[in-house]
Amino acid sequence: MICTVLLWCGPLPVFGQQNAADSLKNILSGNKKDTTAVVNLNVLALELIQSENYKEGVAYANQSLDLATELGFEKGRARALKSLGMAAYFQGDYLTVFDFWTRSLEAFEAASDLPGVANMTRNLGVLYYDQGSQDKALEYYFKSLEISEKIRDPLQITSNLVNIGGVYAQMKNYEKALAYYKKVEPYFFNLNNPGISSSYLMGVGEAHSLRNDHVNAKKYFEEALQINKNTPSYAHNLTMLGKEEFALGNTSKAIAYYDLAYSTAREGNLTLDEVQTLLAMGNLYQKTDGNKALEAYQKGETLAMELELNEELRDIYKGMSIAYEGKGDFKNAYTYNNKYQAINDLIFNLETNDKIRGLQFDFDLNKKQDEIVLLEKEGEIKELEVKRQKNVIYGTIFSTFLLLLIAMGIFNRYKYVKKTNGIIEGEKEKSDNLLRNILPAETAEELKLNGKVAAKSFDSVTVFFSDFKGFTFYSQSLTPDVLVKSVDYYFSKFDQIIEKYGLEKIKTIGDAYMCAGGLPFPSEDHPKKMVMAAFEIAAFVEDTRKQKPEGITCFDIRIGINTGPIVAGVVGLKKFAYDIWGDTVNVASRMESMSDAGKINVSEYTYELIKDSYDCEFRGEIEVKNKGNMKMYFVNGPKVISLKQPEIERTKGLAPSLN
């Protein structure tokens, strides 16, 4: 329960939505150009944005910004920029949000408006939190908290403390979460803000619950219940209380809370709360009454599928598998266990994408700032060009001595322009190199030339997947620096190996590494090259495990390879990504997940192409979605070939060697 409310700083009038807008338009029709007009324009823009009339709201916010700039009214400028950022936030344009809100923060600082600075700093923290960048979010929350404490603003202080506690709870650092929640206590009874009070009590309760301190969790949930009654949070509050009573062994009380939560959710059309309550009911009946458990799970499954609630659906499938197993229906237990595994993998990929999204957001911000610096340099060049032209005019009037000075100035100017052009060319080369690192060279040139890349089909491509065994377990105990350093150590070497064999890196997702052979230029030997690269990667991982470099965490690796047709192309308008699609990719991923540590697992398609050159061990068949059962093989090493029978006899029983 994280209070990420984007609060509007300063006293603004409150009106009914449509009447307020009409009244303000009438007031503004007088065409007065003063600070009162700026305030009214900002209030009108806010009313329109809050009612989702973004186009008109942005128009009035821009009018306010222009008038405030003309009058030198910094507070008015700050609020207009904040309104423009708010409109972009609601429409999902987060880079534009960052631009407007950063400028708004600068304007609040210029006006020495500390409440505005505290509010805007916290909102930037919310923006980073939404993008999955928890460290950056905390940085801004702490800055806002420091200012809020300086000006003694209880609303700002408690909002920041609840936000900080919520972030630490999400990071599973419950001790720190509770420490910051505890700092809310001196302000709690005088808050007079039900939203923040509810978020605080529910946040503390959930932190205690996750620490298995069910007595204290129950205490805070009961206190929150008085605030949440007759609000949309009431059903969720009841469900959380039911969970704590069940954990404490009070089954009858838990059922009573669940029944009330379920009826409240249905009456209020709160489908998410309805699903979560049904899930809790199923878990309660799971071991005592399998039929009741399945009835609750099945109702929850239908609703969760309609709303695409992946996490709830995952837990429902797990509960249904256990319930069917308890009834002796092992066929359905197996079916729902498979569904649980599939959706659990999907959730892991989504969580990984969130982390990548946070890193991408930071990257895009840095890129945008670099572009601004480049534009400033170009502006400086234009200004210098104007000065040079003036010097030429004055030079025709002055004496020979001054002409000599002008000639020297021109020479110095030539050196400066040459140096500046070199800087610009260097920046352009950096951009081109970055594009070539993201995309294959041929694809990058096509993108630069046409502004887009046509999708292409390839009849035969070999796809490679790998991941580190036990990576999730290790990542929970490693510091971010050690984790990133270790992954970079492995992936940097992987990049060198696949480049050596003329293969194409596609992407990395968390600890998974994906590459392909036979594209963007088709070739005939890509299966063998891929296997050679796979052996070299496996050998590198094994050597690392034996040598144990300082500061590097050692992992075991699983490798899977498949060959077949794919489609390749570039997706996205601003954040280009070269990717491949098709059953071939899915089968390669399954080969990796079914492999063993240190082993190279290939499909029957790849096996048919390499069997004459490599010694392969048949492993059996696996079921692949939309493909049926497929054969798979371990590649043990290259075949030892000799023309003489005695030499063949001598090599029997010897392990193959790689050259």
C-alpha positions, 0 to 999 in steps of 0.5 A: 500500500504505497501512497504515490499521490501527486499532490497539488501544492499551494491553496487552489480554489475548489469548484464543481467540475463543469460549473468551475470550468464555466465560471473560470472561463467567464472570469478570464473573458475580461482579458486582464493580464495580471498574476490573478489571471495566471492563477485562474488559468492554472486552476482552469487547466487543473480542472480540465486535466482532472476531468480528462479533457487534456487537449483544452487543459494543456491549451490553458496551461500554455496560456498561463505559462506564457503570461507568467513568463511575460510577468516574471511570475515564477510561482505561476510558471511553476504551476503551469509547468506542473499542469503540463507534466500532469497531463503528460503523466496521465497520457503515459508520456513519461519523458515529457513529464520529466522535462516539465516537472524538472523545469517546474522544480527549477521555477519553484526553487527560483521563487523560493517556494519550499512547499512547492519544491517539496511537492515537486521533488516527491512527484519526481520520486513517484515518476521514477517509482512508476518506471521501476527505478526504486533507488532513484525514487528513494533519492527524491523521496528523501530530498522531499522529506528533508525539505518538508521537515524543514518547513514543518509540513505534516501532510508532506512529511507523512506522505513521504514517510509512507512512500519511503516505507512502501518502497522498502517493503516492496524491496522486502526490507521490512525492518527499514519499512517499519522504521519509516512507518513508525516515524508517522506516529507523532503526526497520525492523530492530527493528520485529518487525511483519511487517505494517508492514514489508511495507507499508513495503517495498511502498510504497517499491517502488511509489513508485519504480515510479511514478517509473519507477525500476525498479532501486530498485523491484525492490530493495524488492520483492525484500526484501519477498518474504522477509517476504510468503512464505506470506502472502496478499501473496505473489502480489501481491509476485511480480506487482510483481516481474514488472512490474519485470523486464519494464520492465528488459527481463528478459522470461524472469524476468518470465514466471517471476514471473508464472507463480509468482504466478498459481499462488499466487493460484489455490491461495490463492483470491486472485481479485484477485491472479489478475486482476492477474497475468493483466493483467500477462501480457497486457501482456507478450505484447501485442506479441510473441504476440497469441494468448497476450495475448488468452488471458490477457486473456480469463481476467482479463476473466471474473474481473474481471466477477465481482468488478466490478473496474472499474479492472482491467477497464478496463486489460484492455479497453484491452489487448484492443483493442491486441492485436486491432489488432495481429492486424488484427482491427479490428472487435474492436479497435473493440468493446473500445476502446468498452468501455474508454472506457465503463468509464473514464468510469464510473471517473472518475465514481466518483473524483469521487463519492469527492471529493464524499463527502469534502466531504459528510462534512465538511459533515455533521460541521459540521451535526451540531456546529451541531445540538449548539450549538442543543441547548445553547442550548435547555438554557440556556433551560430552566435560565433558565426554572426560575430565573425561576419560583423568583424569582416564588415568592420575590417574593411574600415580599419587600418592594415594593422586591424586587418592583420588582427582580423586575419589572426582572429579568422585563423583562430576561428578556423581552429575553433570551428574545426575543433567544434566540428570534430566534437560534433562528428565524434558525438555523431560517431557515438550515436552511430556506434550505439545504433550498431550495438543495438541492431545488426549493421545492415538493419541499422543502415536500413533504419537510418536510410528509411526511418523504418525496417521491413520485417524479414523471413529466414528459412533456416536460423539457429537460435541459442538460449542460456541462463544461469542455474539458481540465479534468482536464489543468488540474486536475493543475497547479492548486493546490486554491485556484485550482481551486475558486475558478475553478470557483465563479466559473463555476458561480455565474454559471451559477446566476444565468443559469438562475434568470433563465430559470426553470430548475432546477439539478439538480447539479454533478459535478466540472466538469460542470453539469446543469440542467433546464427544465419541472419541477417545474412543467410549461411549454411554452417550456422548450426555447427558454428552455434554448437562450437560457440556453445562449447566455448561458452560452457568451457568459459563458465566452467573455467570461471567456476574453477578459478573463482575470480575475485569479486565474481559470483560463479554460476552453472549454465544451461544451454538450449539450441534449435534450428528452423524458420523465423521472422526478424524485425525492429519494433518500437518508434523511439526505443528500437529493438531488433528481435526474432519471433516464431516457433523456432524461438519458443522451441529453443527456449524450451531446449534451454529450460530442459537442459542440465547444468553445463550441458548443451541440449539441442532439438531434433532439427539441429541434431539432423544438421550436426549429427555427422560432426558431433557425438550426440546423446538422445534424451527423450521427448518433451511436449512443446506448446503447439508442436506436440512431443519433440525429441532432444539430444545432449551434444557431448562433443565433436566426433573423432575421425581417423582413417586407420583402424588402430587409431580408432581403437586407441581413441575409444573411451577417450573424452573428445577435445576441442581445438 
